[in-house]
C-alpha cells in the first residue's frame, strides 16, 4: 500500500463531484471527510456493496461508460429496495489504469449522476485510484427502512405465493446480441452492428431500471412481502437463495414465468429455449418476493406482478412443474 | 455484467464467514441478505469505503495474505475513528483471478477475522468474484457516533494546536526495506532477505494498528478535537486536506514531528532525510487532529501525542518553519 496519485485523483474527484447536489435530509456529511455521516435516527440503516471488474462484469467494447455508471447505481440501490428500504446515499470507488483519461472517469460519473438524480440518492463518497489493468468500480449503497417494514430473505412460509415483477431473461438476451455483434465486428470491422428490433432487450442490459411503480403499488395496497430478493443472478439462483435462507422448498410453474415477446423471439434466433435465460440469465433487476396466500386477490389487481408458484415444505425441495406433468429439480449454475 | 461464479463463490463466502461471530447489538442482519441491516437509533451512522488493488496498493511478493486482510480492516476502520466514531460493521468484497485458490481467499479472511476480533467489528457483508488479473479488495466500514461527539475535517480554528499521535514515516521505511530485499531476491534467489533490526518499521508496514490507547485518553480527559483526519497519505497531504476543509492555514515545526529512531536510522541508510517519509510516506494510521490552545496543559500529560504546530489564518498559507529560520511552503505529491 502507499501510492502516489495519478493526475491528482483527489482533485479530480472534487471537480467531478461538485456538480452533485445532496437531496436527503439524512445526509449529514458527504464527500470530503474520512467517512460519510448519515442520520438514520428512528430507522434501520441498510448497507450493501458491490465490486464490478472489467472483463468479468462488463465489457467496454460495447458497454458505454455513461451506461456503466448508471447501471452501477442500479446494481447498488437494487439491494436496498430488495430489503423494502429506500436508498439515500451512494459511495463510489474507481480504479482505472493509464488507458483511462480523466474524461473517461467523468463519463462514468455522468451516468452515476443520472442514476442518483432519478432515484433521489446522494453521492457521499468518491475515490479514484490507479489500477494496473483495466477498470474496477466499487459501489456502496446506504439506505434506511422502518423497523416494521424490513423484509429479508428469511421470512417465506409454506403456502406463500411466489411472485416476480416485470419480465425475465431480457438482459441476458441483450448481452448475447451485443456479444454476437462484437464477434462479427472483430472479424470484419467494416460491418456495422445489426441491433434492429432489439431495443427492449438492449435497454434491459444497458439501462436497467428498478421496478419502482410496482413496489409503490405493493405499498399502496399494504402488501408487505414475507421475503424478497432482487433478481440479479437469475431466477433459479435467487430463488434458491431465498428458499435456503427461509428454510423452505418451492414449486414453480414454467408457463407462469413472464418473458417478453422480444426476449422469446431472439432466444429462438439463438436456438435457446426462452425459459433458460429467464431462469439463469441474471441482471434483470426485477424483484422476487413471497406473500401470504391470503393476498392473492389484492395482488391480482397489480399490473406487472406474476405469481409463478408457491412455497412448500423444505423436504419437498425446489421443483419446476410443467403443464405436461414434468417435475424437475431446480438447478442453478455455480451451485 | 453477468458472470458465472468460479468455485461457487457464494458457497465459499458462506463457509469462510460462518466462523465469524457478531458482537455488536447494532448488527441486525449480517451476511446472507441483499444488504446488511444496522440499528443506529440515537446515533449518527458513519460509512467509509476503500478499494485496494494488487500492484497499486499492495505487492504480494512480500505482503502475506493474512497481513493484507488485517491491514484492510485497519484501513477501513481508521476512517471511522478519524470521525471520532466507533466502527461496528465491515463489508468485504474480493475479486480474485484464477491464480488464487480458495485457500488464498481463506488466508485473507484469517487476517480479516483477527482484525474484526481485535477491534470488535462484525463482518456483515462478503462477496467473492472472479477477476481477469490479480487481486482486488473492497472494504466498507460502518460505524456510529453520538451527534455531539462527531469530529470532521472542517472544524480547525486559528490558534488551535496541531497534534499527531505516535510517530511518523515508519511504514514508508518498512516498505522501502521490503522493496530493497525484493530486488535483491529477484537478482539472486539464493540470498535470504536481510530484515535484521527492522522489526518496528516492518510492523508499521505489515501490521499497523489504530492508536486506540491515545484516542481513549483524549476521551478520558474530555478533549474533543476541533478537527481530525487519519494519517494515511502522509502528514503533508493530510494536513493540506484538513486545512483546506477548515479554510485555515498552518505553521508546523519540523523538529517537533515525532520520528522513531529505527525510522531515522534506516532513512539514513537509504540516504533519505528522515523528515521526508514522515511528511510524505503515508500508511502510518496515526491521527492528525487539532484542539483549542486552552487544552495545552491537559494534552501535555498524554504520552504519545506530539504538538507539531498551530493553525493560522488561511492567508498565511501552510508553512514549515525550521529552528534555523527556514520558512518554506508545505507541498505534497499529487497536489
Interface residues (C-beta under 8 A of the other chain):
Chain A: X1 X2 X3 X4 X5 X8 X9 X10 X11 X28 X29 X32 X33 X34 X35 X36 X37 X38 X39 X40 X41 X42 X43 X44 X45 X46 X47 X48 X49 X50 X51 X52 X53 X54 X55 X56 X57 X58 X71 X75 X78 X79 X80 X82 X83 X85 X89 X91 X93 X94 X95 X124 X125 X127 X129 X130 X131 X132 X133 X134 X136 X138 X140 X141 X142 X143 X145 X150 X152 X153 X154 X171 X172 X175 X229 X230 X241 X245 X281 X282 X283 X333 X334 X335
Chain B: X1 X2 X3 X4 X5 X8 X9 X10 X11 X28 X29 X32 X33 X34 X35 X36 X37 X38 X39 X40 X41 X42 X43 X44 X45 X46 X47 X48 X49 X50 X51 X52 X53 X54 X55 X56 X57 X58 X71 X75 X78 X79 X80 X82 X83 X85 X89 X91 X93 X94 X95 X124 X125 X127 X129 X130 X131 X132 X133 X134 X136 X138 X140 X141 X142 X143 X145 X150 X152 X153 X154 X171 X172 X175 X228 X229 X230 X241 X245 X281 X282 X283 X333 X334 X335
